[in-house]
Amino acid sequence: MIDNNDTGWLLLTNDDGIEAIGMRLLVESLNQRGHKVVVFAPSDNQSATGMRINLMKPLQWRFRDDLKETWAVIDENLHLIELDGTPCDTMIVALDRGLQHILPEVVPSMVVSGVNLGPNMSQDSYHSGTMGAAREAGLYGMPAIASSLTSFDDEGMDAAVRATVDVVEQALKILPIKPENLRRPVVDLDKPHISRWPVIEQEPAWSNNPAEALRTAFRHGELMLNINTPADWNGKFQTTRLGMRWYRDAISFSQGEDNQKTATFTIGAASIDHTSVNNSDCDTVMLKESSISCLPTWPQTHPLALDDRLLTWCLKTGENNYPIWLKM
């Protein structure tokens, strides 16, 4: 049980919608453990929307206190808000002072996106609205975690929630209650974790303390965590990289009645091929372990991109096979 006077607020979102089972179970678990939680999630399913946003379109929001009547929660330190928008919309609105406008007393320490129903591994990281929201939070300078159940059967969601809560509570131990870099008040390109590209330094600025450089990157939103947990999770974690899986026969075709002029295509892979990669998320979940991948928020060549050589330290593990930097 957490003393909620000693920890900050957790800002939750997802892409399955506020009423999704992954959101409900995660909120219930965090709430019952004493965490202060504010949900700012899409009002309906926004799966596979990536980082899509609605420009110049008024987005309605609503409190969803009605959900508290059926969820196993206590009302204290819990706010449930839905937005008629995408996962990225929820983060832009919440972090760009929308949350401050609605709930001035709430300043989140960290963003958690999920728990998603279905895997977000390999190239899923580009399609996923769950991961898009976490990445958007990082762009705003917030530490962020995305989490997914690697099955589309919600019977295993309890396991994914347990794994998520474990990692969230570990991450909170290295974070300040008030975020250091929300809305990026100062951009410091001399931070040790930042790439000096196109210059290649002989002695990187982070070389004396790579773990602290990665902690700073996480605190400042330059590094995010991506968790994937199988339904038959054995209770173990593994620090991973992205793996390789290939969606084969990804479209189906249906000819229109006129037989020539119209047709429809439906996207949805008929099969998935897996290519084994050492320490990958895809391989790890096949071993019934929960995968924790450390992913850069910014793309390569961006001035705030992580140093590629520093990223190799993300695969080094510590206690409980968490990333070694995830502990002071």
C-alpha positions as protocol buffer text, in pm:
chain_id: "A"
residue {
  index: 1
  type: MET
  ca { x: 0 y: 0 z: 0 }
}
residue {
  index: 2
  type: ILE
  ca { x: 129 y: 344 z: -99 }
}
residue {
  index: 3
  type: ASP
  ca { x: 94 y: 650 z: 122 }
}
residue {
  index: 4
  type: ASN
  ca { x: -65 y: 884 z: -130 }
}
residue {
  index: 5
  type: ASN
  ca { x: 74 y: 1185 z: 54 }
}
residue {
  index: 6
  type: ASP
  ca { x: 422 y: 1076 z: -51 }
}
residue {
  index: 7
  type: THR
  ca { x: 366 y: 1020 z: -422 }
}
residue {
  index: 8
  type: GLY
  ca { x: 246 y: 1229 z: -712 }
}
residue {
  index: 9
  type: TRP
  ca { x: -49 y: 1192 z: -942 }
}
residue {
  index: 10
  type: LEU
  ca { x: -50 y: 933 z: -1219 }
}
residue {
  index: 11
  type: LEU
  ca { x: -203 y: 1047 z: -1548 }
}
residue {
  index: 12
  type: LEU
  ca { x: -362 y: 752 z: -1730 }
}
residue {
  index: 13
  type: THR
  ca { x: -480 y: 719 z: -2089 }
}
residue {
  index: 14
  type: ASN
  ca { x: -519 y: 441 z: -2348 }
}
residue {
  index: 15
  type: ASP
  ca { x: -642 y: 377 z: -2700 }
}
residue {
  index: 16
  type: ASP
  ca { x: -915 y: 123 z: -2619 }
}
residue {
  index: 17
  type: GLY
  ca { x: -1135 y: 388 z: -2458 }
}
residue {
  index: 18
  type: ILE
  ca { x: -1208 y: 485 z: -2100 }
}
residue {
  index: 19
  type: GLU
  ca { x: -1450 y: 195 z: -2044 }
}
residue {
  index: 20
  type: ALA
  ca { x: -1202 y: -72 z: -2161 }
}
residue {
  index: 21
  type: ILE
  ca { x: -1124 y: -355 z: -1921 }
}
residue {
  index: 22
  type: GLY
  ca { x: -752 y: -274 z: -1921 }
}
residue {
  index: 23
  type: MET
  ca { x: -823 y: 78 z: -1800 }
}
residue {
  index: 24
  type: ARG
  ca { x: -1072 y: -35 z: -1538 }
}
residue {
  index: 25
  type: LEU
  ca { x: -846 y: -300 z: -1388 }
}
residue {
  index: 26
  type: LEU
  ca { x: -543 y: -70 z: -1387 }
}
residue {
  index: 27
  type: VAL
  ca { x: -736 y: 211 z: -1220 }
}
residue {
  index: 28
  type: GLU
  ca { x: -877 y: -30 z: -962 }
}
residue {
  index: 29
  type: SER
  ca { x: -535 y: -170 z: -878 }
}
residue {
  index: 30
  type: LEU
  ca { x: -359 y: 166 z: -851 }
}
residue {
  index: 31
  type: ASN
  ca { x: -648 y: 317 z: -656 }
}
residue {
  index: 32
  type: GLN
  ca { x: -662 y: 28 z: -411 }
}
residue {
  index: 33
  type: ARG
  ca { x: -287 y: 58 z: -356 }
}
residue {
  index: 34
  type: GLY
  ca { x: -326 y: 423 z: -258 }
}
residue {
  index: 35
  type: HIS
  ca { x: -205 y: 597 z: -573 }
}
residue {
  index: 36
  type: LYS
  ca { x: -354 y: 927 z: -681 }
}
residue {
  index: 37
  type: VAL
  ca { x: -497 y: 873 z: -1029 }
}
residue {
  index: 38
  type: VAL
  ca { x: -641 y: 1101 z: -1294 }
}
residue {
  index: 39
  type: VAL
  ca { x: -769 y: 939 z: -1613 }
}
residue {
  index: 40
  type: PHE
  ca { x: -781 y: 1145 z: -1932 }
}
residue {
  index: 41
  type: ALA
  ca { x: -875 y: 890 z: -2197 }
}
residue {
  index: 42
  type: PRO
  ca { x: -1061 y: 866 z: -2529 }
}
residue {
  index: 43
  type: SER
  ca { x: -1435 y: 828 z: -2500 }
}
residue {
  index: 44
  type: ASP
  ca { x: -1435 y: 538 z: -2748 }
}
residue {
  index: 45
  type: ASN
  ca { x: -1202 y: 288 z: -2909 }
}
residue {
  index: 46
  type: GLN
  ca { x: -911 y: 458 z: -3089 }
}
residue {
  index: 47
  type: SER
  ca { x: -691 y: 154 z: -3152 }
}
residue {
  index: 48
  type: ALA
  ca { x: -413 y: 176 z: -3412 }
}
residue {
  index: 49
  type: THR
  ca { x: -441 y: 552 z: -3446 }
}
residue {
  index: 50
  type: GLY
  ca { x: -68 y: 602 z: -3387 }
}
residue {
  index: 51
  type: MET
  ca { x: 0 y: 971 z: -3325 }
}
residue {
  index: 52
  type: ARG
  ca { x: -302 y: 1103 z: -3514 }
}
residue {
  index: 53
  type: ILE
  ca { x: -446 y: 1428 z: -3378 }
}
residue {
  index: 54
  type: ASN
  ca { x: -752 y: 1639 z: -3449 }
}
residue {
  index: 55
  type: LEU
  ca { x: -656 y: 1987 z: -3568 }
}
residue {
  index: 56
  type: MET
  ca { x: -885 y: 2287 z: -3532 }
}
residue {
  index: 57
  type: LYS
  ca { x: -1172 y: 2069 z: -3411 }
}
residue {
  index: 58
  type: PRO
  ca { x: -1346 y: 2136 z: -3078 }
}
residue {
  index: 59
  type: LEU
  ca { x: -1312 y: 1827 z: -2858 }
}
residue {
  index: 60
  type: GLN
  ca { x: -1580 y: 1761 z: -2598 }
}
residue {
  index: 61
  type: TRP
  ca { x: -1474 y: 1635 z: -2255 }
}
residue {
  index: 62
  type: ARG
  ca { x: -1677 y: 1497 z: -1965 }
}
residue {
  index: 63
  type: PHE
  ca { x: -1625 y: 1372 z: -1612 }
}
residue {
  index: 64
  type: ARG
  ca { x: -1715 y: 1002 z: -1587 }
}
residue {
  index: 65
  type: ASP
  ca { x: -1797 y: 977 z: -1219 }
}
residue {
  index: 66
  type: ASP
  ca { x: -2066 y: 725 z: -1312 }
}
residue {
  index: 67
  type: LEU
  ca { x: -1793 y: 465 z: -1366 }
}
residue {
  index: 68
  type: LYS
  ca { x: -1694 y: 486 z: -1000 }
}
residue {
  index: 69
  type: GLU
  ca { x: -2028 y: 329 z: -911 }
}
residue {
  index: 70
  type: THR
  ca { x: -1941 y: 1 z: -1083 }
}
residue {
  index: 71
  type: TRP
  ca { x: -1561 y: -1 z: -1056 }
}
residue {
  index: 72
  type: ALA
  ca { x: -1399 y: -134 z: -738 }
}
residue {
  index: 73
  type: VAL
  ca { x: -1255 y: 202 z: -631 }
}
residue {
  index: 74
  type: ILE
  ca { x: -1275 y: 458 z: -357 }
}
residue {
  index: 75
  type: ASP
  ca { x: -1357 y: 812 z: -463 }
}
residue {
  index: 76
  type: GLU
  ca { x: -1067 y: 982 z: -286 }
}
residue {
  index: 77
  type: ASN
  ca { x: -786 y: 1107 z: -513 }
}
residue {
  index: 78
  type: LEU
  ca { x: -948 y: 970 z: -828 }
}
residue {
  index: 79
  type: HIS
  ca { x: -1070 y: 1166 z: -1130 }
}
residue {
  index: 80
  type: LEU
  ca { x: -1211 y: 1008 z: -1446 }
}
residue {
  index: 81
  type: ILE
  ca { x: -1231 y: 1223 z: -1760 }
}
residue {
  index: 82
  type: GLU
  ca { x: -1309 y: 1126 z: -2118 }
}
residue {
  index: 83
  type: LEU
  ca { x: -1230 y: 1322 z: -2434 }
}
residue {
  index: 84
  type: ASP
  ca { x: -1385 y: 1284 z: -2778 }
}
residue {
  index: 85
  type: GLY
  ca { x: -1045 y: 1250 z: -2940 }
}
residue {
  index: 86
  type: THR
  ca { x: -747 y: 1028 z: -3008 }
}
residue {
  index: 87
  type: PRO
  ca { x: -493 y: 907 z: -2751 }
}
residue {
  index: 88
  type: CYS
  ca { x: -252 y: 1181 z: -2861 }
}
residue {
  index: 89
  type: ASP
  ca { x: -532 y: 1436 z: -2832 }
}
residue {
  index: 90
  type: THR
  ca { x: -581 y: 1335 z: -2469 }
}
residue {
  index: 91
  type: MET
  ca { x: -215 y: 1399 z: -2389 }
}
residue {
  index: 92
  type: ILE
  ca { x: -195 y: 1728 z: -2575 }
}
residue {
  index: 93
  type: VAL
  ca { x: -510 y: 1855 z: -2405 }
}
residue {
  index: 94
  type: ALA
  ca { x: -413 y: 1728 z: -2060 }
}
residue {
  index: 95
  type: LEU
  ca { x: -48 y: 1838 z: -2064 }
}
residue {
  index: 96
  type: ASP
  ca { x: -86 y: 2165 z: -2252 }
}
residue {
  index: 97
  type: ARG
  ca { x: -277 y: 2311 z: -1956 }
}
residue {
  index: 98
  type: GLY
  ca { x: -614 y: 2146 z: -2022 }
}
residue {
  index: 99
  type: LEU
  ca { x: -581 y: 1939 z: -1705 }
}
residue {
  index: 100
  type: GLN
  ca { x: -464 y: 2249 z: -1521 }
}
residue {
  index: 101
  type: HIS
  ca { x: -780 y: 2427 z: -1636 }
}
residue {
  index: 102
  type: ILE
  ca { x: -1010 y: 2144 z: -1522 }
}
residue {
  index: 103
  type: LEU
  ca { x: -826 y: 2033 z: -1205 }
}
residue {
  index: 104
  type: PRO
  ca { x: -574 y: 2301 z: -1103 }
}
residue {
  index: 105
  type: GLU
  ca { x: -454 y: 2101 z: -803 }
}
residue {
  index: 106
  type: VAL
  ca { x: -351 y: 1798 z: -1012 }
}
residue {
  index: 107
  type: VAL
  ca { x: 4 y: 1791 z: -1151 }
}
residue {
  index: 108
  type: PRO
  ca { x: 99 y: 1444 z: -1276 }
}
residue {
  index: 109
  type: SER
  ca { x: 434 y: 1286 z: -1195 }
}
residue {
  index: 110
  type: MET
  ca { x: 415 y: 1033 z: -1478 }
}
residue {
  index: 111
  type: VAL
  ca { x: 196 y: 917 z: -1766 }
}
residue {
  index: 112
  type: VAL
  ca { x: 81 y: 556 z: -1803 }
}
residue {
  index: 113
  type: SER
  ca { x: -85 y: 452 z: -2129 }
}
residue {
  index: 114
  type: GLY
  ca { x: -277 y: 123 z: -2127 }
}
residue {
  index: 115
  type: VAL
  ca { x: -321 y: -149 z: -2041 }
}
residue {
  index: 116
  type: ASN
  ca { x: -385 y: -224 z: -2407 }
}
residue {
  index: 117
  type: LEU
  ca { x: -575 y: -532 z: -2523 }
}
residue {
  index: 118
  type: GLY
  ca { x: -332 y: -679 z: -2775 }
}
residue {
  index: 119
  type: PRO
  ca { x: 46 y: -665 z: -2825 }
}
residue {
  index: 120
  type: ASN
  ca { x: 248 y: -355 z: -2904 }
}
residue {
  index: 121
  type: MET
  ca { x: 581 y: -502 z: -3006 }
}
residue {
  index: 122
  type: SER
  ca { x: 814 y: -459 z: -3302 }
}
residue {
  index: 123
  type: GLN
  ca { x: 656 y: -235 z: -3570 }
}
residue {
  index: 124
  type: ASP
  ca { x: 337 y: -214 z: -3362 }
}
residue {
  index: 125
  type: SER
  ca { x: 519 y: 65 z: -3183 }
}
residue {
  index: 126
  type: TYR
  ca { x: 451 y: 289 z: -3483 }
}
residue {
  index: 127
  type: HIS
  ca { x: 86 y: 196 z: -3533 }
}
residue {
  index: 128
  type: SER
  ca { x: -24 y: 187 z: -3171 }
}
residue {
  index: 129
  type: GLY
  ca { x: -236 y: 462 z: -3021 }
}
residue {
  index: 130
  type: THR
  ca { x: -129 y: 336 z: -2678 }
}
residue {
  index: 131
  type: MET
  ca { x: 234 y: 401 z: -2760 }
}
residue {
  index: 132
  type: GLY
  ca { x: 150 y: 717 z: -2952 }
}
residue {
  index: 133
  type: ALA
  ca { x: 4 y: 866 z: -2634 }
}
residue {
  index: 134
  type: ALA
  ca { x: 311 y: 773 z: -2429 }
}
residue {
  index: 135
  type: ARG
  ca { x: 539 y: 919 z: -2695 }
}
residue {
  index: 136
  type: GLU
  ca { x: 331 y: 1238 z: -2709 }
}
residue {
  index: 137
  type: ALA
  ca { x: 368 y: 1270 z: -2332 }
}
residue {
  index: 138
  type: GLY
  ca { x: 743 y: 1238 z: -2379 }
}
residue {
  index: 139
  type: LEU
  ca { x: 740 y: 1517 z: -2636 }
}
residue {
  index: 140
  type: TYR
  ca { x: 587 y: 1732 z: -2361 }
}
residue {
  index: 141
  type: GLY
  ca { x: 877 y: 1642 z: -2132 }
}
residue {
  index: 142
  type: MET
  ca { x: 692 y: 1384 z: -1921 }
}
residue {
  index: 143
  type: PRO
  ca { x: 817 y: 1042 z: -1811 }
}
residue {
  index: 144
  type: ALA
  ca { x: 586 y: 787 z: -1970 }
}
residue {
  index: 145
  type: ILE
  ca { x: 511 y: 415 z: -1977 }
}
residue {
  index: 146
  type: ALA
  ca { x: 305 y: 224 z: -2233 }
}
residue {
  index: 147
  type: SER
  ca { x: 172 y: -119 z: -2139 }
}
residue {
  index: 148
  type: SER
  ca { x: -2 y: -398 z: -2327 }
}
residue {
  index: 149
  type: LEU
  ca { x: -138 y: -748 z: -2283 }
}
residue {
  index: 150
  type: THR
  ca { x: -4 y: -957 z: -2571 }
}
residue {
  index: 151
  type: SER
  ca { x: -334 y: -1140 z: -2613 }
}
residue {
  index: 152
  type: PHE
  ca { x: -663 y: -1021 z: -2756 }
}
residue {
  index: 153
  type: ASP
  ca { x: -842 y: -1234 z: -2496 }
}
residue {
  index: 154
  type: ASP
  ca { x: -906 y: -1022 z: -2188 }
}
residue {
  index: 155
  type: GLU
  ca { x: -882 y: -1330 z: -1963 }
}
residue {
  index: 156
  type: GLY
  ca { x: -513 y: -1250 z: -1914 }
}
residue {
  index: 157
  type: MET
  ca { x: -556 y: -882 z: -1832 }
}
residue {
  index: 158
  type: ASP
  ca { x: -502 y: -933 z: -1458 }
}
residue {
  index: 159
  type: ALA
  ca { x: -146 y: -1049 z: -1526 }
}
residue {
  index: 160
  type: ALA
  ca { x: -68 y: -749 z: -1746 }
}
residue {
  index: 161
  type: VAL
  ca { x: -205 y: -512 z: -1483 }
}
residue {
  index: 162
  type: ARG
  ca { x: 8 y: -671 z: -1210 }
}
residue {
  index: 163
  type: ALA
  ca { x: 320 y: -635 z: -1423 }
}
residue {
  index: 164
  type: THR
  ca { x: 233 y: -276 z: -1507 }
}
residue {
  index: 165
  type: VAL
  ca { x: 179 y: -178 z: -1145 }
}
residue {
  index: 166
  type: ASP
  ca { x: 513 y: -336 z: -1050 }
}
residue {
  index: 167
  type: VAL
  ca { x: 699 y: -129 z: -1309 }
}
residue {
  index: 168
  type: VAL
  ca { x: 503 y: 189 z: -1234 }
}
residue {
  index: 169
  type: GLU
  ca { x: 587 y: 169 z: -865 }
}
residue {
  index: 170
  type: GLN
  ca { x: 953 y: 105 z: -941 }
}
residue {
  index: 171
  type: ALA
  ca { x: 962 y: 402 z: -1179 }
}
residue {
  index: 172
  type: LEU
  ca { x: 802 y: 632 z: -923 }
}
residue {
  index: 173
  type: LYS
  ca { x: 1096 y: 569 z: -691 }
}
residue {
  index: 174
  type: ILE
  ca { x: 1332 y: 754 z: -927 }
}
residue {
  index: 175
  type: LEU
  ca { x: 1094 y: 1039 z: -1014 }
}
residue {
  index: 176
  type: PRO
  ca { x: 1027 y: 1365 z: -834 }
}
residue {
  index: 177
  type: ILE
  ca { x: 668 y: 1431 z: -729 }
}
residue {
  index: 178
  type: LYS
  ca { x: 656 y: 1739 z: -952 }
}
residue {
  index: 179
  type: PRO
  ca { x: 781 y: 1672 z: -1307 }
}
residue {
  index: 180
  type: GLU
  ca { x: 1112 y: 1838 z: -1391 }
}
residue {
  index: 181
  type: ASN
  ca { x: 1049 y: 1906 z: -1757 }
}
residue {
  index: 182
  type: LEU
  ca { x: 674 y: 1943 z: -1817 }
}
residue {
  index: 183
  type: ARG
  ca { x: 618 y: 2151 z: -2132 }
}
residue {
  index: 184
  type: ARG
  ca { x: 997 y: 2177 z: -2165 }
}
residue {
  index: 185
  type: PRO
  ca { x: 1056 y: 2518 z: -2004 }
}
residue {
  index: 186
  type: VAL
  ca { x: 1427 y: 2499 z: -2091 }
}
residue {
  index: 187
  type: VAL
  ca { x: 1584 y: 2302 z: -2376 }
}
residue {
  index: 188
  type: ASP
  ca { x: 1936 y: 2195 z: -2281 }
}
residue {
  index: 189
  type: LEU
  ca { x: 2118 y: 2025 z: -2567 }
}
residue {
  index: 190
  type: ASP
  ca { x: 2422 y: 1975 z: -2345 }
}
residue {
  index: 191
  type: LYS
  ca { x: 2258 y: 1711 z: -2125 }
}
residue {
  index: 192
  type: PRO
  ca { x: 2483 y: 1403 z: -2123 }
}
residue {
  index: 193
  type: HIS
  ca { x: 2218 y: 1170 z: -2269 }
}
residue {
  index: 194
  type: ILE
  ca { x: 2156 y: 1386 z: -2577 }
}
residue {
  index: 195
  type: SER
  ca { x: 2320 y: 1282 z: -2904 }
}
residue {
  index: 196
  type: ARG
  ca { x: 2588 y: 1515 z: -3039 }
}
residue {
  index: 197
  type: TRP
  ca { x: 2514 y: 1399 z: -3393 }
}
residue {
  index: 198
  type: PRO
  ca { x: 2662 y: 1452 z: -3648 }
}
residue {
  index: 199
  type: VAL
  ca { x: 2969 y: 1486 z: -3424 }
}
residue {
  index: 200
  type: ILE
  ca { x: 3096 y: 1154 z: -3286 }
}
residue {
  index: 201
  type: GLU
  ca { x: 3260 y: 1213 z: -2951 }
}
residue {
  index: 202
  type: GLN
  ca { x: 3552 y: 994 z: -2852 }
}
residue {
  index: 203
  type: GLU
  ca { x: 3448 y: 1018 z: -2486 }
}
residue {
  index: 204
  type: PRO
  ca { x: 3069 y: 1062 z: -2455 }
}
residue {
  index: 205
  type: ALA
  ca { x: 2949 y: 1301 z: -2187 }
}
residue {
  index: 206
  type: TRP
  ca { x: 2754 y: 1019 z: -2021 }
}
residue {
  index: 207
  type: SER
  ca { x: 3044 y: 771 z: -2004 }
}
residue {
  index: 208
  type: ASN
  ca { x: 3114 y: 824 z: -1632 }
}
residue {
  index: 209
  type: ASN
  ca { x: 2756 y: 743 z: -1529 }
}
residue {
  index: 210
  type: PRO
  ca { x: 2539 y: 593 z: -1805 }
}
residue {
  index: 211
  type: ALA
  ca { x: 2269 y: 479 z: -1561 }
}
residue {
  index: 212
  type: GLU
  ca { x: 2215 y: 832 z: -1432 }
}
residue {
  index: 213
  type: ALA
  ca { x: 2211 y: 964 z: -1788 }
}
residue {
  index: 214
  type: LEU
  ca { x: 1928 y: 722 z: -1871 }
}
residue {
  index: 215
  type: ARG
  ca { x: 1738 y: 815 z: -1555 }
}
residue {
  index: 216
  type: THR
  ca { x: 1761 y: 1180 z: -1659 }
}
residue {
  index: 217
  type: ALA
  ca { x: 1644 y: 1090 z: -2009 }
}
residue {
  index: 218
  type: PHE
  ca { x: 1339 y: 916 z: -1861 }
}
residue {
  index: 219
  type: ARG
  ca { x: 1263 y: 1202 z: -1621 }
}
residue {
  index: 220
  type: HIS
  ca { x: 1284 y: 1454 z: -1906 }
}
residue {
  index: 221
  type: GLY
  ca { x: 1076 y: 1259 z: -2158 }
}
residue {
  index: 222
  type: GLU
  ca { x: 1356 y: 1157 z: -2394 }
}
residue {
  index: 223
  type: LEU
  ca { x: 1319 y: 788 z: -2302 }
}
residue {
  index: 224
  type: MET
  ca { x: 996 y: 590 z: -2255 }
}
residue {
  index: 225
  type: LEU
  ca { x: 918 y: 239 z: -2135 }
}
residue {
  index: 226
  type: ASN
  ca { x: 710 y: -12 z: -2329 }
}
residue {
  index: 227
  type: ILE
  ca { x: 577 y: -316 z: -2140 }
}
residue {
  index: 228
  type: ASN
  ca { x: 434 y: -625 z: -2308 }
}
residue {
  index: 229
  type: THR
  ca { x: 301 y: -900 z: -2084 }
}
residue {
  index: 230
  type: PRO
  ca { x: 169 y: -1241 z: -2193 }
}
residue {
  index: 231
  type: ALA
  ca { x: -154 y: -1376 z: -2048 }
}
residue {
  index: 232
  type: ASP
  ca { x: 38 y: -1670 z: -1897 }
}
residue {
  index: 233
  type: TRP
  ca { x: 299 y: -1444 z: -1736 }
}
residue {
  index: 234
  type: ASN
  ca { x: 532 y: -1638 z: -1509 }
}
residue {
  index: 235
  type: GLY
  ca { x: 605 y: -1338 z: -1286 }
}
residue {
  index: 236
  type: LYS
  ca { x: 945 y: -1263 z: -1439 }
}
residue {
  index: 237
  type: PHE
  ca { x: 1061 y: -954 z: -1630 }
}
residue {
  index: 238
  type: GLN
  ca { x: 1320 y: -912 z: -1902 }
}
residue {
  index: 239
  type: THR
  ca { x: 1478 y: -595 z: -2033 }
}
residue {
  index: 240
  type: THR
  ca { x: 1447 y: -603 z: -2411 }
}
residue {
  index: 241
  type: ARG
  ca { x: 1483 y: -438 z: -2747 }
}
residue {
  index: 242
  type: LEU
  ca { x: 1221 y: -433 z: -3022 }
}
residue {
  index: 243
  type: GLY
  ca { x: 1194 y: -761 z: -3207 }
}
residue {
  index: 244
  type: MET
  ca { x: 1086 y: -863 z: -3555 }
}
residue {
  index: 245
  type: ARG
  ca { x: 742 y: -988 z: -3652 }
}
residue {
  index: 246
  type: TRP
  ca { x: 591 y: -974 z: -3998 }
}
residue {
  index: 247
  type: TYR
  ca { x: 224 y: -938 z: -4084 }
}
residue {
  index: 248
  type: ARG
  ca { x: 156 y: -1159 z: -4385 }
}
residue {
  index: 249
  type: ASP
  ca { x: -145 y: -1133 z: -4617 }
}
residue {
  index: 250
  type: ALA
  ca { x: -244 y: -816 z: -4437 }
}
residue {
  index: 251
  type: ILE
  ca { x: -537 y: -728 z: -4660 }
}
residue {
  index: 252
  type: SER
  ca { x: -848 y: -901 z: -4784 }
}
residue {
  index: 253
  type: PHE
  ca { x: -1017 y: -795 z: -5107 }
}
residue {
  index: 254
  type: SER
  ca { x: -1386 y: -790 z: -5190 }
}
residue {
  index: 255
  type: GLN
  ca { x: -1510 y: -715 z: -5540 }
}
residue {
  index: 256
  type: GLY
  ca { x: -1816 y: -492 z: -5577 }
}
residue {
  index: 257
  type: GLU
  ca { x: -2137 y: -603 z: -5742 }
}
residue {
  index: 258
  type: ASP
  ca { x: -2047 y: -429 z: -6066 }
}
residue {
  index: 259
  type: ASN
  ca { x: -1739 y: -655 z: -6071 }
}
residue {
  index: 260
  type: GLN
  ca { x: -1505 y: -386 z: -6198 }
}
residue {
  index: 261
  type: LYS
  ca { x: -1567 y: -35 z: -6077 }
}
residue {
  index: 262
  type: THR
  ca { x: -1582 y: -82 z: -5700 }
}
residue {
  index: 263
  type: ALA
  ca { x: -1407 y: -298 z: -5444 }
}
residue {
  index: 264
  type: THR
  ca { x: -1313 y: -293 z: -5079 }
}
residue {
  index: 265
  type: PHE
  ca { x: -993 y: -374 z: -4897 }
}
residue {
  index: 266
  type: THR
  ca { x: -986 y: -476 z: -4531 }
}
residue {
  index: 267
  type: ILE
  ca { x: -662 y: -452 z: -4332 }
}
residue {
  index: 268
  type: GLY
  ca { x: -600 y: -732 z: -4082 }
}
residue {
  index: 269
  type: ALA
  ca { x: -316 y: -981 z: -4101 }
}
residue {
  index: 270
  type: ALA
  ca { x: -405 y: -1341 z: -4174 }
}
residue {
  index: 271
  type: SER
  ca { x: -80 y: -1460 z: -4014 }
}
residue {
  index: 272
  type: ILE
  ca { x: 220 y: -1329 z: -3823 }
}
residue {
  index: 273
  type: ASP
  ca { x: 573 y: -1454 z: -3885 }
}
residue {
  index: 274
  type: HIS
  ca { x: 830 y: -1422 z: -3611 }
}
residue {
  index: 275
  type: THR
  ca { x: 1204 y: -1378 z: -3668 }
}
residue {
  index: 276
  type: SER
  ca { x: 1403 y: -1455 z: -3356 }
}
residue {
  index: 277
  type: VAL
  ca { x: 1621 y: -1173 z: -3217 }
}
residue {
  index: 278
  type: ASN
  ca { x: 1827 y: -1194 z: -2898 }
}
residue {
  index: 279
  type: ASN
  ca { x: 1676 y: -996 z: -2609 }
}
residue {
  index: 280
  type: SER
  ca { x: 1374 y: -893 z: -2813 }
}
residue {
  index: 281
  type: ASP
  ca { x: 1025 y: -820 z: -2686 }
}
residue {
  index: 282
  type: CYS
  ca { x: 873 y: -1078 z: -2923 }
}
residue {
  index: 283
  type: ASP
  ca { x: 1105 y: -1356 z: -2805 }
}
residue {
  index: 284
  type: THR
  ca { x: 1065 y: -1264 z: -2438 }
}
residue {
  index: 285
  type: VAL
  ca { x: 687 y: -1294 z: -2426 }
}
residue {
  index: 286
  type: MET
  ca { x: 714 y: -1636 z: -2590 }
}
residue {
  index: 287
  type: LEU
  ca { x: 908 y: -1738 z: -2277 }
}
residue {
  index: 288
  type: LYS
  ca { x: 609 y: -1625 z: -2066 }
}
residue {
  index: 289
  type: GLU
  ca { x: 807 y: -1326 z: -1935 }
}
residue {
  index: 290
  type: SER
  ca { x: 704 y: -962 z: -1932 }
}
residue {
  index: 291
  type: SER
  ca { x: 908 y: -748 z: -2170 }
}
residue {
  index: 292
  type: ILE
  ca { x: 1032 y: -401 z: -2071 }
}
residue {
  index: 293
  type: SER
  ca { x: 1170 y: -212 z: -2370 }
}
residue {
  index: 294
  type: CYS
  ca { x: 1343 y: 125 z: -2339 }
}
residue {
  index: 295
  type: LEU
  ca { x: 1257 y: 335 z: -2644 }
}
residue {
  index: 296
  type: PRO
  ca { x: 1373 y: 682 z: -2746 }
}
residue {
  index: 297
  type: THR
  ca { x: 1098 y: 940 z: -2774 }
}
residue {
  index: 298
  type: TRP
  ca { x: 1257 y: 1145 z: -3051 }
}
residue {
  index: 299
  type: PRO
  ca { x: 1365 y: 1005 z: -3390 }
}
residue {
  index: 300
  type: GLN
  ca { x: 1726 y: 974 z: -3490 }
}
residue {
  index: 301
  type: THR
  ca { x: 1885 y: 1301 z: -3612 }
}
residue {
  index: 302
  type: HIS
  ca { x: 1647 y: 1511 z: -3399 }
}
residue {
  index: 303
  type: PRO
  ca { x: 1850 y: 1744 z: -3172 }
}
residue {
  index: 304
  type: LEU
  ca { x: 1694 y: 1580 z: -2863 }
}
residue {
  index: 305
  type: ALA
  ca { x: 1753 y: 1222 z: -2979 }
}
residue {
  index: 306
  type: LEU
  ca { x: 1933 y: 988 z: -2742 }
}
residue {
  index: 307
  type: ASP
  ca { x: 2293 y: 894 z: -2807 }
}
residue {
  index: 308
  type: ASP
  ca { x: 2282 y: 557 z: -2986 }
}
residue {
  index: 309
  type: ARG
  ca { x: 2574 y: 425 z: -2782 }
}
residue {
  index: 310
  type: LEU
  ca { x: 2392 y: 513 z: -2461 }
}
residue {
  index: 311
  type: LEU
  ca { x: 2094 y: 308 z: -2579 }
}
residue {
  index: 312
  type: THR
  ca { x: 2305 y: -7 z: -2557 }
}
residue {
  index: 313
  type: TRP
  ca { x: 2300 y: 41 z: -2179 }
}
residue {
  index: 314
  type: CYS
  ca { x: 1922 y: 3 z: -2189 }
}
residue {
  index: 315
  type: LEU
  ca { x: 1971 y: -373 z: -2229 }
}
residue {
  index: 316
  type: LYS
  ca { x: 2171 y: -404 z: -1908 }
}
residue {
  index: 317
  type: THR
  ca { x: 1961 y: -551 z: -1630 }
}
residue {
  index: 318
  type: GLY
  ca { x: 1958 y: -511 z: -1257 }
}
residue {
  index: 319
  type: GLU
  ca { x: 1741 y: -640 z: -975 }
}
residue {
  index: 320
  type: ASN
  ca { x: 1436 y: -839 z: -1094 }
}
residue {
  index: 321
  type: ASN
  ca { x: 1567 y: -799 z: -1451 }
}
residue {
  index: 322
  type: TYR
  ca { x: 1446 y: -439 z: -1462 }
}
residue {
  index: 323
  type: PRO
  ca { x: 1661 y: -203 z: -1669 }
}
residue {
  index: 324
  type: ILE
  ca { x: 1963 y: -132 z: -1452 }
}
residue {
  index: 325
  type: TRP
  ca { x: 1899 y: 243 z: -1455 }
}
residue {
  index: 326
  type: LEU
  ca { x: 1548 y: 200 z: -1312 }
}
residue {
  index: 327
  type: LYS
  ca { x: 1688 y: 188 z: -962 }
}
residue {
  index: 328
  type: MET
  ca { x: 1887 y: 452 z: -776 }
}
